[in-house]
Amino acid sequence: MAPALMGAMLVLGSCGTPEQRLADRALRLGARHYFDSAFVRADSAFAIAPHDARAVYDRGMAAQASFAFGDAASHFEQAAAMDTTALRPLALYNLGHARLDEARDADTTIARIQHNLGRTAPATDDITDRVSAFVLTDSLSREATRLEGRIDSALVGAINGFKACLRLTPADEDARHNLVLAQSIWAKRQKERSDRSKDGDKDKDKALTEKAKLLLQQADELVDQYRFKDALQLLQGGLKQEPSLSNKKEYMDKLDLVTKAAEAS
């Protein structure tokens, strides 16, 4: 199924209600900007007709072209819910495609973060440099964790989008191919997660309690404010109250990081 811009399919001189004429104008103007690669302006034009499924769908196309995959998926999902005609399977197909691209984009960003993590060591022994390096490392690690969750949700969205498309157009081989691709990526991630669990990295016995998660969140907020000694005191206090936290890798890694930052500050 080849993606298509609805504004490019209009016939000049269409008539109808004022609302329909407004939508047609938005589609034509948006299509003109879209094919000029002015995607932000195209989005603004399409947004003039928020109640027209075609315009909402075309906003998804503009977002996709701008690599704003999350926004694209939201527009395609909305368009699919608004429309019951031939536009619906196309919107569902592009919903799956946008979510798949979103997962790939997050995976690429994580790889870049992991590369940068190996380069955050301070170039000198200057205290300011060392503190900045510790803060950057912590921030990058948290962003990588957030993106891991984003990949999971995006892959689920991709699978559901392609399945919904195939229910309406069972002969769509592009949708079938992309469904298999998304499912294989999902299965690979689950296997890797299972293997890590067997190695003890994600053993249920080592899961953090809600209290420990709250302490980590509070410590992160203090680190963001460069209040390393306060963060250290908070985490050490939590360890005294709950000695079993010494077996929690995530907690101890954070305690080690904050300890080094506090010593350097």
MARTOR-723598 format. One record per residue: residue in one letter; x, y, z of N, C-alpha, C, CB in turn. Coordinates in steps of 0.001 Angstrom, whole numbers, padded with zeros to 6 digits, always signed. Last residue first. Glycine has a CB too. Example, Ala and Ser with C-alpha at 12.3 -4.5 7.8 and 13.67 -1.06 7.14 Angstrom:
residues 2
S+012850-002250+007080+013670-001060+007140+012900+000030+007870+014084-000598+005725;A+013190-005690+007800+012300-004500+007800+013200-003300+007800+011308-004473+009046;
END
This chain:
residues 265
S+032409+017272+044186+031861+018626+044311+032472+019391+045475+030357+018566+044478;A+033364+014728+044314+033987+015633+043349+033537+017077+043524+033680+015176+041945;E+031738+013523+046144+033177+013632+046452+033862+014631+045551+033860+012276+046320;A+029341+013578+044755+029454+014329+045995+030924+014524+046373+028699+013614+047126;A+029932+011836+042649+029611+013231+042363+029772+014099+043596+028193+013351+041826;K+030284+009458+044048+031399+010026+043283+031167+011496+042989+031599+009258+041975;T+027661+009176+045051+028807+009244+045968+030007+009897+045280+029187+007828+046471;V+026164+008914+042745+025972+010107+043568+027135+010282+044550+024635+010023+044335;L+027112+006405+041847+027238+007599+041014+027158+008865+041857+026153+007617+039937;D+026360+004739+043987+027770+004862+043615+028007+006133+042802+028225+003628+042816;L+023591+005018+043908+024312+005425+045111+025791+005632+044798+024141+004377+046227;K+023067+003847+041416+022766+005273+041625+023524+005800+042841+021239+005492+041809;D+023863+001256+041959+024531+001995+040885+024309+003493+041054+024020+001531+039504;M+022044+000592+043951+023447+000700+044302+024250+001434+043226+024028-000680+044533;Y+019650+000554+042471+019802+001458+043610+021275+001677+043925+019072+000905+044843;E+020137-001426+040581+019795-000078+040141+020036+000929+041256+018337-000018+039676;K+020618-003716+042209+021666-003156+041360+021382-001704+040968+021826-004003+040110;K+019947-004486+045385+019287-003929+044205+020320-003179+043358+018113-002983+044617;N+021054-005182+047725+020988-006231+046701+020362-005736+045400+020199-007418+047224;S+020718-003073+049343+022100-003349+048927+022152-004440+047869+022951-003754+050132;L+018155-003099+050187+018433-002344+048970+019861-002565+048474+018194-000864+049211;S+018016-004248+052622+017903-005153+051478+018172-004441+050153+016520-005787+051449;P+017946-002180+054501+019245-002769+054137+019191-003686+052911+019787-003547+055305;E+016288+000406+054870+015933-000803+054135+017224-001464+053621+014955-000472+052948;Q+017453+002408+056317+016085+002003+056662+015702+000670+056030+015098+003073+056226;K+019916+002607+055019+019885+002271+056448+018507+001773+056865+020281+003488+057296;L+019089+003344+052479+019790+002069+052655+019801+001633+054110+021218+002173+052137;G+018027+005862+052961+017151+004795+052482+017771+003438+052675+016817+004998+051026;G+020363+007218+053660+019298+007047+054646+018346+005931+054253+018528+008343+054820;Q+021666+007179+051237+022272+006462+052361+021241+006213+053459+023471+007252+052925;L+019938+008821+049780+020101+007424+049390+020730+006594+050508+020954+007328+048131;L+020204+011297+051186+018894+010678+050975+019040+009184+050685+018149+011374+049819;Q+022921+011830+050984+022330+011632+052313+020980+010922+052195+022160+012990+053043;L+023083+012183+048207+023824+011098+048857+023228+010781+050220+025308+011466+049003;A+021539+014461+047879+021126+013224+047219+021797+012024+047869+021459+013271+045721;D+023104+016272+049296+021741+015997+049758+021233+014683+049151+020790+017169+049387;K+025372+016226+047715+025477+015776+049112+024088+015461+049679+026181+016856+049982;F+024419+017282+045280+024897+015911+045361+024953+015382+046797+026260+015816+044734;R+022717+019197+043798+022724+019024+045258+023144+017579+045561+021302+019350+045888;Y+022235+019841+041192+023630+019792+041634+023732+019704+043157+024388+021025+041131;Q+019707+019449+040373+019960+020753+041008+021406+020866+041519+018976+020972+042173;D+019815+016872+039548+019554+017885+038523+019820+019290+039053+018110+017778+038024;V+020037+015691+042046+021194+015690+041153+021030+016754+040074+021387+014301+040512;L+017411+015994+042948+018494+016685+043651+019745+016768+042784+018815+015973+044972;E+016091+014327+041159+015733+015745+041206+016831+016562+041903+014382+015934+041933;D+017240+011876+041815+017427+012433+040476+017139+013927+040468+016524+011716+039464;A+016223+011541+044391+017669+011718+044219+017973+012324+042849+018407+010367+044383;Q+013554+011126+043817+013936+012313+044591+015426+012603+044439+013584+012126+046079;Q+013815+008699+042444+013238+009861+041766+013634+011147+042487+011700+009741+041691;L+014818+007086+044471+015614+007324+043271+015118+008554+042516+015579+006098+042359;L+012639+007110+046227+013927+007653+046666+014820+007974+045463+014639+006657+047606;L+010752+005800+044663+010513+007186+045049+011818+007846+045494+009461+007262+046172;K+011899+003283+044534+011717+004042+043299+011505+005520+043593+010533+003491+042501;A+011685+002555+047218+013010+002731+046632+012924+003537+045342+013666+001368+046366;K+008905+002359+047441+009621+003336+048269+010995+003615+047678+009756+002831+049725;E+008357+000250+045761+007842+001575+045407+008565+002665+046194+006325+001651+045667;T+011356-001726+045355+010084-001426+045985+009628-000044+045538+010194-001504+047527;L+012845-003324+042537+012798-002225+043497+011406-002064+044084+013238-000925+042837;A+013747-006738+042292+012906-005619+041864+012850-004551+042950+011485-006106+041519;K+015053-009017+042790+015833-007799+042865+015030-006573+042448+017060-007925+042005;D+013386-011065+042379+013835-010881+043755+014616-009585+043916+014689-012061+044195;K+013086-011089+039651+012001-010515+040449+012434-010252+041881+010795-011438+040440;D+015897-010137+037759+015290-011119+038645+014219-010442+039501+016364-011793+039538;K+017324-009008+035743+015975-008520+036015+015201-009548+036829+015233-008204+034702;D+019773-010228+035760+019733-008775+035633+018373-008206+035995+020096-008366+034227;G+019932-012965+035770+019741-012314+037062+019634-010811+036989+020848-012668+037962;D+019910-014371+033524+021238-014042+034053+021148-013305+035378+022014-013201+033050;K+017242-014375+032980+017854-015634+033411+019232-015402+034008+017954-016608+032238;S+016987-011754+032099+016317-012156+033331+016922-013432+033888+014823-012345+033091;R+018307-011863+029706+018864-011038+030774+018260-011420+032116+018624-009552+030489;D+016550-013522+028316+017924-013969+028568+018558-013174+029690+018771-013847+027303;S+014306-011871+028192+014224-013132+028916+015613-013655+029262+013459-014169+028095;R+015286-009864+026548+014861-009525+027906+014798-010778+028775+013490-008820+027884;E+015697-011296+024224+016846-010662+024878+016516-010321+026322+017272-009394+024118;K+013044-011968+023707+014035-013027+023957+015246-012455+024677+014470-013700+022633;Q+011905-009475+023250+011422-010289+024360+012414-011388+024720+010071-010900+024016;R+013297-008684+020963+013450-007926+022207+012994-008733+023411+012667-006621+022132;K+012332-010586+019158+013763-010530+019464+014003-009790+020768+014537-009854+018323;A+009633-009898+019056+010023-011212+019572+011501-011230+019966+009741-012302+018523;W+009805-007342+017847+009226-007492+019188+009678-008808+019827+007680-007435+019122;I+010823-008049+015377+011598-007150+016242+011124-007279+017687+011472-005678+015763;S+008720-009632+014464+010038-010248+014641+010920-009383+015537+010720-010467+013275;Q+006634-007791+014320+006524-008920+015236+007880-009562+015499+005557-009954+014682;A+007576-006125+012284+007365-005579+013633+007290-006699+014664+006077-004731+013681;L+007592-008008+010149+008811-007322+010567+008683-006800+011994+009129-006170+009610;V+004905-008695+009938+005880-009735+010266+007177-009113+010771+006157-010622+009039;L+003947-006159+009190+003477-006801+010417+004474-007858+010872+002085-007432+010205;N+005162-005768+006739+005546-004910+007863+005071-005462+009196+004993-003515+007666;H+003828-007757+005239+005289-007783+005384+005730-006967+006600+005968-007241+004109;R+001189-006857+005436+001546-008176+005973+003063-008270+006211+001083-009299+005002;A+001334-004425+004105+000953-004437+005516+001354-005757+006162-000562-004204+005671;D+002000-005405+001581+002906-004481+002271+002619-004470+003768+002774-003056+001693;E-000217-006921+000873+001034-007618+001166+002049-006712+001859+001632-008172-000115;D-003447-006950+001383-002380-005945+001389-001062-006600+001828-002746-004751+002335;A-005642-008551+001542-004706-008811+000440-003529-007838+000421-005438-008739-000884;P-007320-007641+003587-006513-008860+003803-005468-009114+002724-007418-010054+003886;T-008235-004936+004734-007688-005232+003391-006756-006443+003500-006916-003982+002796;L-009181-005111+007328-009984-004407+006325-009535-004724+004905-009915-002910+006559;R-007230-006519+008617-008620-006960+008813-009539-006315+007769-009108-006607+010248;L-004995-005050+007987-005205-006326+007298-006616-006870+007500-004192-007348+007781;C-005263-002907+009782-005286-002667+008341-005614-003959+007588-003931-002098+007868;A-004938-004225+012192-006220-003575+011909-006364-003298+010418-006351-002264+012706;K-002262-005018+011909-003326-006027+012051-004689-005436+011699-003350-006588+013489;F-000979-002537+011838-000932-003397+010658-002006-004493+010716+000459-004029+010526;G-001602-001632+014481-001991-000877+013297-002017-001740+012051-001054+000283+013092;N-000446-003556+016158-001901-003366+016175-002388-002618+014939-002321-002610+017434;I+002262-003156+015498+001620-004468+015295+000110-004322+015232+002006-005446+016423;A+002603-000488+016339+002826-000879+014948+002110-002188+014633+004329-001014+014661;G+002094-000650+019088+001244+000172+018239+001374-000182+016771+001569+001623+018438;V+004241-002269+019828+002869-002752+020045+001903-001973+019165+002462-002621+021538;L+006294-000496+019184+006180-001773+018472+004785-002371+018638+007241-002763+018974;A+005832+001566+021030+005743+001842+019594+005582+000552+018800+006987+002602+019115;S+006304+000328+023471+004952+000814+023177+004766+001089+021689+004659+002081+023979;D+009080-000285+023148+008081-001323+023411+006679-000863+023018+008104-001718+024889;I+010218+002249+022815+010328+001245+021753+009251+000179+021927+011734+000597+021754;R+009698+003426+025290+009061+003979+024096+009109+002980+022936+009742+005297+023690;G+011383+002027+026952+009942+001867+027115+009185+002379+025908+009468+002586+028361;E+013770+003045+025951+013523+001603+025896+012028+001326+026032+014314+000865+027006;L+013616+005728+026623+013451+005352+025223+013226+003851+025052+014667+005783+024424;R+014150+005644+029358+012849+006126+028878+012593+005669+027443+012778+007662+028963;T+016802+004762+029308+015772+003937+029941+014374+004332+029462+015858+004057+031469;A+018021+006956+028093+018063+005646+027432+016997+004721+027997+019450+005006+027586;E+017597+008889+030049+016965+009054+028743+016946+007723+027987+017702+010131+027918;R+019210+007924+032115+017760+008016+032315+017020+008141+030992+017421+009204+033211;S+021707+008201+030923+021225+006874+031329+019711+006866+031512+021909+006431+032629;L+021911+010961+030628+021885+010105+029443+021336+008727+029775+023284+009979+028846;S+022000+011758+033346+020930+012221+032463+020797+011329+031235+021184+013663+032034;D+024373+010541+034243+023097+010202+034864+021932+010578+033960+022959+010898+036214;T+026249+011837+032592+026107+010379+032571+024756+009954+033122+027231+009718+033373;L+025924+014503+033416+025616+014114+032042+025401+012612+031929+026735+014554+031102;V+026835+014344+036060+025453+014758+035788+025041+014324+034390+025296+016289+035940;F+029518+013610+035653+028623+012742+036418+027159+013062+036123+028900+012883+037918;A+030468+015820+034229+030494+014493+033614+029538+013552+034330+031916+013916+033632;S+030220+017853+036118+029443+017924+034876+029367+016563+034205+030054+018949+033915;V+032120+016956+037984+030705+017038+038360+029827+017052+037112+030438+018299+039219;R+034468+017215+036469+034066+015906+036989+032586+015887+037352+034909+015534+038211;D+034562+019961+035937+034490+019004+034830+033984+017653+035306+035861+018845+034169;T+034798+020939+038553+033633+021310+037736+033449+020338+036584+033782+022742+037195;I+037277+019880+039319+036056+019470+040015+034825+019768+039175+035948+020171+041371;D+039650+018680+037029+038939+019832+037561+037596+019394+038140+038737+020901+036468;D+041101+016805+035788+040716+016501+037168+039988+017667+037823+041946+016137+037989;T+039783+016515+032403+040759+016947+033413+040287+016513+034788+040967+018488+033372;A+037739+015410+030978+039037+015501+030318+040143+015894+031297+038973+016506+029174;P+035523+013004+032413+036080+014365+032383+037475+014376+031762+036135+014955+033804;A+033656+010796+030325+034674+010952+031366+035286+012347+031273+035776+009859+031237;T+031929+010354+028276+031567+011401+029230+032587+011581+030349+030227+011096+029827;R+032034+008378+026414+032881+009553+026164+032618+010684+027156+032660+010059+024747;G+030224+006428+026757+031627+006036+026846+032585+007196+026668+031925+004989+025826;L+027919+007757+026221+028197+007416+027616+029660+007016+027801+027275+006279+028083;N+027834+007854+023468+028224+009064+024185+028560+008786+025647+027118+010092+024103;H+026914+005272+022941+028218+005701+022425+028725+006906+023205+028128+006039+020922;Q+024438+005433+024125+025412+004486+024667+026816+004808+024184+025042+003056+024276;I+023274+007323+022414+023465+007628+023833+024526+006715+024439+022139+007485+024601;R+023167+005886+020035+023968+007115+020084+024256+007500+021537+023237+008275+019353;A+021410+003876+020782+022770+003514+020365+023693+004724+020432+022764+002931+018936;I+019143+005456+021233+019750+004732+022351+021188+004344+022018+018925+003476+022697;T+018605+006286+018618+018973+007286+019627+019642+006626+020824+017735+008073+020083;T+017859+003877+017447+019039+004584+016951+019537+005602+017974+018723+005282+015621;D+015521+003395+018909+016626+002443+018991+017930+003092+018525+016321+001189+018149;A+013924+005510+018068+014312+005421+019477+015506+004490+019653+013131+004933+020332;D+013637+004799+015377+014267+006067+015723+014750+006044+017171+013289+007233+015503;R+012219+002398+015588+013558+002405+014988+014325+003667+015378+013462+002300+013454;A+009827+003350+016697+010641+002369+017422+012075+002362+016893+010023+000958+017301;E+008953+005028+014635+009193+005584+015963+010091+004658+016775+007864+005819+016698;D+008524+003228+012594+009593+004215+012441+009952+004835+013789+009176+005313+011446;L+006318+001963+013734+007524+001195+013457+008722+002128+013296+007339+000335+012196;R+004505+004080+013777+004937+003484+015046+006210+002662+014864+003823+002602+015630;A+004217+004491+011028+004746+005558+011872+005255+005011+013200+003675+006620+012119;H+003080+002049+010228+004374+002455+009683+005014+003524+010565+004214+002975+008242;G+000625+002073+011554+001600+001031+011840+002995+001429+011398+001198-000258+011168;L-000428+004346+010268-000283+004319+011729+000758+003273+012114-001649+004014+012422;N-000565+003472+007675+000424+004494+007998+000608+004656+009500+000022+005818+007387;Y-002670+001628+008006-001372+001190+007489-000283+002189+007887-001423+001028+005948;L-004697+003338+008848-004228+002289+009748-002858+001761+009313-005245+001140+009800;A-005052+004890+006563-004643+005532+007814-004081+004508+008792-005826+006273+008451;L-005903+002917+004818-004687+003651+004510-004144+004323+005772-004952+004696+003409;P-008328+002104+005973-007203+001166+005920-005879+001847+005616-007468+000106+004884;R-009747+004727+005701-009447+004088+006986-008308+003068+006905-010686+003410+007515;L-010334+005554+003147-009238+006214+003840-008809+005446+005087-009638+007628+004215;A-012603+004309+002280-011330+003741+001841-010136+004391+002531-011190+003884+000342;T-014509+005041+005268-014386+004793+003832-013029+004173+003522-014576+006102+003033;T-014783+005952+007773-015231+004567+007551-015133+004200+006069-016687+004380+008050;D-012989+008059+010044-013379+007706+008688-013789+006238+008581-012241+007999+007726;M-012078+008541+012599-013068+009464+012044-013687+008953+010754-012437+010808+011798;A-010120+006699+013121-011311+006677+013968-012428+007535+013388-010968+007153+015372;A-008212+007458+011263-008824+006130+011139-010107+006043+011954-007841+005039+011590;A-007468+009935+012327-008110+009869+011014-008827+008547+010821-007083+010071+009906;Q-006222+009127+014712-007424+009965+014763-008193+009893+013450-007052+011422+015076;E-004053+007736+013663-005008+007043+014533-006330+007811+014604-004418+006864+015949;F-002730+009773+012327-003262+008646+011562-004310+007883+012375-002122+007699+011141;H-002020+011425+014507-002915+011929+013462-003529+010780+012658-002156+012881+012523;S-000307+009702+015936-001512+010246+016582-002512+010750+015546-001138+011387+017546;A+001741+009287+014079+000906+008167+014504-000396+008655+015134+001667+007283+015491;A+002838+011867+013974+002253+011258+012775+001302+010138+013163+003354+010721+011841;D+003859+012157+016540+002770+013033+016097+002050+012432+014888+003313+014437+015751;G+005870+010180+016379+004817+010094+017384+003609+010934+017013+005346+010525+018731;F+007530+011120+014284+006773+009883+014130+005648+009723+015154+007705+008714+014228;A+008627+013401+012723+007917+013493+013997+006967+012295+014069+007133+014869+014134;F+009802+013586+010268+010389+012637+011227+009807+012785+012626+011893+012823+011288;S+008443+014978+008432+009291+015775+009313+009990+014915+010363+008464+016853+009995;A+006860+013083+007306+007923+013635+006469+008904+014478+007280+007325+014475+005348;Q+005076+012776+009411+005943+011666+009045+007133+012175+008221+005151+010598+008255;A+003753+015224+009289+004550+014902+010477+005542+013777+010172+003630+014499+011653;A+002452+014919+006836+003411+016016+007022+004323+015741+008214+002671+017354+007220;M+000798+012733+007396+001790+012636+006331+002863+013715+006483+001112+012752+004960;G-000815+013818+009403+000052+012685+009706+001152+012531+008674-000759+011408+009787;R-002156+015663+007913-001279+016160+008977-000316+015049+009396-002112+016660+010202;D-003665+013942+006394-002561+014636+005746-001628+015296+006765-003100+015682+004780;Y-005539+013155+008347-004643+012166+007763-003423+012859+007135-005390+011316+006707;V-006850+015580+008634-006157+014990+009787-005136+013963+009308-007169+014332+010763;A-007947+015815+006092-006986+016820+006554-006183+016293+007741-007711+018125+006939;R-009667+013609+006080-008603+013713+005080-007523+014693+005534-009181+014154+003725;A-011477+014120+008107-010545+012998+008262-009392+013082+007284-011271+011680+008078;D-012173+017191+009429-012145+016459+008167-011072+015372+008264-011868+017422+006958;H-011935+018771+011588-013035+017797+011603-013117+016991+010305-014358+018513+011844;P-009922+020620+011181-009696+019542+012156-010781+018472+012181-009575+020128+013520;A-008786+022432+009015-009981+021580+008925-009855+020384+009873-010196+021089+007466;I-006415+023641+009541-007589+024520+009407-008878+023709+009410-007496+025355+008115;A-004382+021856+009377-005008+022034+010698-006230+022940+010650-004001+022603+011677;F-003335+022153+006864-004237+021028+007099-005022+021205+008406-003443+019714+007134;A-001690+024390+007396-002799+024468+006442-003809+023358+006694-002277+024389+005001;S+000164+023389+009207-000690+024514+009607-001895+024634+008683+000111+025828+009603;D+001400+021464+007606+000653+021054+008798-000305+022155+009235+001615+020701+009948;A+002660+023103+005754+001630+022160+005310+000756+021740+006485+002273+020920+004649;R+004503+024364+007360+003439+025171+006766+002307+024280+006261+003992+026032+005617;V+006067+022121+007885+005443+022847+008998+004288+023692+008476+006480+023742+009730;F+006963+021371+005319+006065+020495+006067+005389+021178+007258+006825+019300+006551;A+007733+022105+002528+007484+023031+003640+006496+022356+004581+006932+024427+003133;S+008075+020692+000210+008855+020268+001388+008768+021259+002540+010310+020076+001006;D+006306+021161-001693+007435+022093-001679+008378+021787-000509+006928+023550-001589;F+004388+019406-001053+005230+019053-002195+006364+020045-002426+004387+018958-003439;Y+003265+020881+001106+003856+019557+001312+004819+019213+000175+002752+018483+001419;H+002159+023143-000051+003300+023293+000851+004029+021956+001022+002836+023830+002222;R+000121+021836-001524+001101+022674-002215+002356+022842-001356+000492+024054-002554;A-001342+020610+000488-000652+019765-000488+000429+020562-001212-001655+019180-001503;G-002436+022868+001767-001490+022007+002478-000679+021143+001529-002226+021125+003463;L-004132+023764-000229-003045+024618+000235-001974+023788+000938-003581+025707+001178;R-005871+021551-000440-005107+022018-001598-003886+022848-001170-006010+022851-002525;L-006900+021338+002178-006191+020217+001562-005327+020661+000387-007182+019164+001101;A-008157+023781+002536-007050+023403+003424-006218+022286+002809-007585+022965+004799;R-010126+023578+000575-009116+024635+000467-007898+024283+001329-009709+026011+000897;D-011612+021472+001613-010963+021311+000316-009856+022352+000119-011999+021419-000812;A-012524+022684+003983-011657+021507+004049-010897+021317+002743-012479+020253+004369;L-014131+024687+002924-012992+025053+003759-011995+023895+003833-013464+025450+005175;R-016049+023139+001662-015199+023996+000840-013958+024430+001615-015981+025226+000359;Q-017218+021950+003892-016540+021120+002905-015606+021949+002034-017557+020393+002036;E-018310+024216+005126-017318+023408+005844-016525+022529+004884-018004+022537+006906;P-020176+025057+003202-019029+025919+003535-017919+025143+004249-019488+027089+004415;T-020924+022137+001154-021202+023064+002237-019984+023949+002478-021591+022303+003524;G-020017+022095-002320-020550+021484-001125-020844+022540-000096-019590+020451-000570;C-017573+021409-004937-018569+022237-004254-019057+021503-003021-019758+022582-005195;S-014464+021743-006679-015435+020959-005924-016392+021893-005196-014726+020019-004924;G-012467+022794-008261-013830+023249-008485-014870+022436-007748-014132+023225-009932;L-010293+020004-008813-010532+021449-008712-011991+021779-008967-009644+022213-009701;V-010269+017167-006817-010598+017696-008141-010922+019170-007989-011793+016920-008793;L-007656+015743-004839-008860+016552-005013-009049+016986-006460-008804+017773-004115;M-005363+014440-004277-006370+013680-005009-007633+014494-005289-006729+012434-004238;A-003717+015830-002637-003289+015712-004025-004321+015008-004888-001978+014976-004100;G-004810+015561-000131-004943+016845-000809-004574+016775-002274-004094+017872-000131;M-003991+013023+000668-005377+013221+000254-005576+014527-000510-006283+013196+001463;L-001159+011365-000350-001630+012592+000277-003032+012887-000236-000664+013783-000011;A-000388+007961+000341-000872+008993-000577-001356+010189+000215-002001+008449-001481;P+001693+005067+000454+001123+006240+001124+000722+007297+000108+002123+006828+002131;A+000811+002005-001055+001643+003206-001164+000979+004377-000456+001906+003556-002640;M+000853-001196+000000+000000+000000+000000+000882+001235+000000-000962+000011+001229;
END
